[in-house]
Amino acid sequence: MGLESLREAVAEYLRTARGVSCEAEQILIVSGSQQALDLCARVLADPGSPVWIEDPAYFGARNVLNMAEARLIPVPVDAEGLNVSAGIASCPRPRAIFVTPSHQFPLGVTMSASRRLQLLDHARRTGAWVVEDDYDSEYRYGNMPIAALQGLDRDSRVLYVGTFTKILFPAIRLGYIVLPEDLISPFFEARRAADTCPPLFLQSVLAEFIREGHFARHIRRTRVICRERRTALVEALERELGGVLEVLGDSAGMYLSVALPAGWRDREISHRSAAHGVWAAPLSDSYLGPARRNGLILGYGGTPAEQLGVAVSKLRDVLRDYARDRPRGPSHAAATRRSTAGAGQSPTTARRRGSARRAEPL
Ligand SMILES: Cc1ncc(COP(=O)(O)O)c(C=O)c1O
């Protein structure tokens, strides 16, 4: 299950910082949340088991559920997070539900309190397991931290998944699952069959790092840095592409997604920007079915603020070239002229002239 001192340190941290209700015995240390999601898929789903997944979703969750041959039920996400009523309408009795309630990946919204209660109520009534992937919740900038869904769960239906990838660094490959009592034994068996445990040396260093208070200080310091980076990115996007791109989601995390004007293809734009050294993942890849939105996922956690301004200027040039080259029918021509008129202007100018995004809401 992992090194005892680390399990104790993680339990203490989750109780105080995330409102998770847990004891060290419920903590399983894993190799990053990817292994946590993989174990959840293997233990909770049989081939053909219906599993709700957010649409759009984190590719890491989708991949492990496909590997487990689960039957994926895409459930749309709106401004309040997972649309529980839509999930019930398409599949009332899922075996499990995979969600990112604190900061939906990739749309960035926070699940509302009423949706959280509706989700837990449905899980209680149907016996579904809820897998809460709480991958970057330490980083919230606008308002107070949102407590974990797990802390609201009175019926032991939620498996809480966390990771040190965002708070420390991805190569550390350490994460954890907080398991309901009934699932400790099957997860222990599955874990032992998979790879025994992550290196004890790393676990021991991390336990001391947390116990000695460095971890809490590190979070406080990096939260300030990440907020500065996010502010720099949002300001640069407003300045350079104010009328063209729409920033989605809440002020949180280490990435943000932007919506492109209607008809613009994110895969091609992503490809073009990669050729200029700017990594902007296509939003449409995260949809299970047809993409309802084309957009870009922009990571800022690992990039100094000055470089983000340079990157946005490159992205602006890429979008200008794309708007010029892209094939378009007569109805698209006028919209594109309006939307690229915004690129490079102040937000006010772009707003005055109007934009294709506003003319053709996504
Ligand atoms: C939604 C989501 N979950 C989890 C993770 C972290 O994965 P891991 O802990 O395996 O590095 C990420 C990282 O990008 C993510 O976006």
Ligand as a Chemical Component Dictionary entry (heavy atoms), coordinates in Angstrom:
data_LIG
# 
_chem_comp.id                   LIG 
_chem_comp.type                 NON-POLYMER 
_chem_comp.pdbx_formal_charge   0 
_chem_comp.three_letter_code    LIG 
# 
loop_
_chem_comp_atom.comp_id 
_chem_comp_atom.atom_id 
_chem_comp_atom.alt_atom_id 
_chem_comp_atom.type_symbol 
_chem_comp_atom.charge 
_chem_comp_atom.model_Cartn_x 
_chem_comp_atom.model_Cartn_y 
_chem_comp_atom.model_Cartn_z 
_chem_comp_atom.pdbx_ordinal 
LIG C1 C1 C 0 -6.811 15.433 -15.611 1  
LIG C2 C2 C 0 -5.442 14.996 -15.185 2  
LIG N1 N1 N 0 -5.318 14.022 -14.275 3  
LIG C3 C3 C 0 -4.099 13.638 -13.857 4  
LIG C4 C4 C 0 -2.943 14.209 -14.342 5  
LIG C5 C5 C 0 -1.593 13.808 -13.802 6  
LIG O1 O1 O 0 -1.197 12.585 -14.221 7  
LIG P1 P1 P 0 0.018  11.873 -13.489 8  
LIG O2 O2 O 0 -0.163 11.991 -12.016 9  
LIG O3 O3 O 0 -0.066 10.446 -13.951 10 
LIG O4 O4 O 0 1.275  12.521 -13.955 11 
LIG C6 C6 C 0 -3.017 15.169 -15.306 12 
LIG C7 C7 C 0 -1.770 15.707 -15.871 13 
LIG O5 O5 O 0 -1.667 16.300 -16.860 14 
LIG C8 C8 C 0 -4.292 15.598 -15.733 15 
LIG O6 O6 O 0 -4.416 16.576 -16.643 16 
# 
loop_
_chem_comp_bond.comp_id 
_chem_comp_bond.atom_id_1 
_chem_comp_bond.atom_id_2 
_chem_comp_bond.value_order 
_chem_comp_bond.pdbx_ordinal 
LIG C1 C2 SING 1  
LIG C2 N1 SING 2  
LIG C2 C8 DOUB 3  
LIG N1 C3 DOUB 4  
LIG C3 C4 SING 5  
LIG C4 C5 SING 6  
LIG C4 C6 DOUB 7  
LIG C5 O1 SING 8  
LIG O1 P1 SING 9  
LIG P1 O2 DOUB 10 
LIG P1 O3 SING 11 
LIG P1 O4 SING 12 
LIG C6 C7 SING 13 
LIG C6 C8 SING 14 
LIG C7 O5 DOUB 15 
LIG C8 O6 SING 16 
# 
